[in-house]
């Protein structure tokens, strides 16, 4: 166990709906990153939060948005869901981005029908 | 373009045998290279992290090597076990952005 938790474990949504995924980082970790992993692919970087501010973003449209709270937990929001949004969504926390170990949560499996 | 490529895409071996997975990258500037093990439907778990100055690093039966000149890395698994069945992902950190760039992984299956 890495100490990073995510909820929910699984989720089924309909195209056009909105979804919120949650992540609790490992104690003391102030940096959280979110990734999208399609079946059979490596994780793709969505964005990173450091001390409640967005600190880098991958090639994802604005309908993917996030939030980090003072306790460093985080949310990923996706609006206007599309079928291609079906994937495993991973969050990872670390103390120093790019330097220290990055600990991943178990992921949220999102299915869009 | 910063890329990380892995080979083979998939691999089947018998329990007890050794295997080596390959990773080539074009990320520049380079900060560090990581190998992760990911069980199906689970989050990746770190095996090793290597910086520019490290040639090899071991974690139990897993040994990673790095050749920063040729931009190649390998992960060697010794005396494979059924529990080694997973995807192994090579990840390179960009020295410019501190962001992690993931390979697509090698799917390893170990059979008895």
HADDOCK unambig.tbl for C-alpha pairs under 7 A between the chains (distance, minus, plus):
assign (segid A and resid 41 and name CA) (segid B and resid 104 and name CA) 5.04 0.50 0.50
assign (segid A and resid 42 and name CA) (segid B and resid 102 and name CA) 5.92 0.50 0.50
assign (segid A and resid 42 and name CA) (segid B and resid 103 and name CA) 5.76 0.50 0.50
assign (segid A and resid 42 and name CA) (segid B and resid 104 and name CA) 4.13 0.50 0.50
assign (segid A and resid 42 and name CA) (segid B and resid 105 and name CA) 6.25 0.50 0.50
assign (segid A and resid 43 and name CA) (segid B and resid 102 and name CA) 6.37 0.50 0.50
assign (segid A and resid 90 and name CA) (segid B and resid 43 and name CA) 6.68 0.50 0.50
assign (segid A and resid 97 and name CA) (segid B and resid 98 and name CA) 6.19 0.50 0.50
assign (segid A and resid 98 and name CA) (segid B and resid 93 and name CA) 5.98 0.50 0.50
assign (segid A and resid 98 and name CA) (segid B and resid 98 and name CA) 4.36 0.50 0.50
assign (segid A and resid 98 and name CA) (segid B and resid 99 and name CA) 5.98 0.50 0.50
assign (segid A and resid 98 and name CA) (segid B and resid 100 and name CA) 6.85 0.50 0.50
assign (segid A and resid 104 and name CA) (segid B and resid 43 and name CA) 5.46 0.50 0.50
assign (segid A and resid 104 and name CA) (segid B and resid 44 and name CA) 6.09 0.50 0.50
assign (segid A and resid 104 and name CA) (segid B and resid 45 and name CA) 6.91 0.50 0.50
assign (segid A and resid 105 and name CA) (segid B and resid 43 and name CA) 5.51 0.50 0.50
assign (segid A and resid 106 and name CA) (segid B and resid 42 and name CA) 4.90 0.50 0.50
assign (segid A and resid 106 and name CA) (segid B and resid 43 and name CA) 4.46 0.50 0.50
assign (segid A and resid 107 and name CA) (segid B and resid 42 and name CA) 6.31 0.50 0.50
assign (segid A and resid 107 and name CA) (segid B and resid 43 and name CA) 5.88 0.50 0.50
